[in-house]
Amino acid sequence: MNQVKHRKKSVRRAMSVRKNLFGTTERPRLSVYRSNEHISAQLINDETGKVLLGFSDMGKESSIKGTKIERAKQVAQEIAKKMKKEKIAKLVFDRGSYRYHGRVKALAEALRSEGIDF
């Protein structure tokens, strides 16, 4: 499959997931981005169109090491810490065009184990 077709299908899958999700102040939307090597997550308030907080396993502020699944779990723990500081306990999980499998599932389960409700 060429890149253009793959990107179109990916966008279509993401939109079919996202059409039923809407982040508010009380329950922001957690958007997950997964590349071949890294994973990142952002909390988004769709009412105002602003990103409340985010974290990734790449960049200067991150010292996360391990396998890809271990890094996804650590990203979830960091997001949970930031959410607790902001007093956010609930969210809407937006997996995008990714299947609920592997790193995306590990991130979601780690968030649940930290006490975040979705």
C-alpha positions in Angstrom: 0.0 0.0 0.0 1.5 3.3 -0.9 1.9 6.2 1.6 -0.9 8.3 0.3 -3.5 5.6 0.6 -2.3 4.6 4.0 -2.4 8.2 5.3 -6.0 8.6 3.9 -7.1 5.4 5.6 -5.4 6.4 8.9 -7.1 9.8 8.9 -10.5 8.2 8.1 -10.1 5.7 11.0 -9.0 8.5 13.4 -12.0 10.6 12.5 -14.4 7.7 12.9 -13.1 7.2 16.4 -13.0 10.9 17.3 -16.5 11.8 16.0 -17.9 10.3 19.2 -15.4 11.9 21.6 -15.4 15.4 23.0 -13.1 16.7 25.7 -14.5 19.1 28.3 -13.0 20.9 31.3 -14.1 18.1 33.7 -13.2 15.3 31.3 -10.5 16.3 28.8 -9.6 14.2 25.8 -6.4 12.2 26.0 -5.0 12.0 22.5 -2.3 9.4 21.9 0.4 9.7 19.2 2.5 6.7 18.4 5.5 6.7 16.0 7.8 3.8 15.3 10.1 4.6 18.2 8.2 7.0 20.5 4.9 7.6 22.1 3.3 10.8 23.4 0.0 11.8 25.0 -1.8 15.2 25.3 -4.8 16.3 27.3 -7.0 18.5 25.2 -10.0 20.6 26.1 -12.2 20.7 23.0 -14.5 23.4 24.3 -11.6 25.9 24.2 -9.4 24.1 21.8 -6.4 24.2 24.1 -3.9 21.6 25.2 -3.9 21.3 29.0 -0.8 19.2 29.4 1.2 16.6 27.6 4.2 14.3 27.9 6.4 12.3 25.6 9.2 9.8 25.9 11.4 12.0 23.7 13.0 15.4 24.3 15.1 17.0 26.9 12.7 16.7 29.9 12.4 12.9 29.4 14.8 10.4 30.8 12.6 7.4 30.0 14.5 4.2 29.0 13.4 0.6 28.3 11.3 -1.2 25.7 8.6 0.6 23.8 5.8 -0.9 26.1 7.8 0.1 29.2 8.2 3.6 27.9 4.4 3.8 27.2 3.7 2.8 30.8 6.2 5.5 32.1 4.6 8.1 29.9 1.2 7.2 31.4 2.6 7.5 34.9 4.0 11.0 34.2 0.7 12.1 32.6 -1.1 10.8 35.7 1.2 12.8 38.0 0.6 15.9 36.1 -3.2 15.3 36.1 -3.2 14.8 39.8 -1.4 18.2 40.2 -4.1 19.8 38.1 -6.8 17.9 40.0 -8.1 16.1 36.9 -9.4 12.6 37.7 -11.4 11.7 34.6 -10.7 11.7 30.9 -11.9 10.6 27.5 -9.5 8.2 25.8 -8.8 9.0 22.1 -6.7 6.2 20.6 -6.7 7.9 17.2 -6.2 5.5 14.3 -4.4 3.0 16.4 -5.8 -0.3 17.6 -6.3 -0.7 21.3 -3.4 -3.1 21.4 0.3 -3.1 22.4 1.7 0.3 23.4 -1.7 2.1 23.3 -3.2 -0.6 25.6 -0.2 -0.5 27.9 -0.6 3.3 28.2 -4.3 3.0 29.0 -3.9 0.3 31.5 -1.1 2.1 33.3 -3.4 5.2 33.5 -6.1 3.1 35.0 -3.7 1.6 37.6 -2.8 5.2 38.6 -6.4 5.8 39.5 -7.5 7.8 36.4 -11.1 7.0 35.3 -12.2 6.7 31.7 
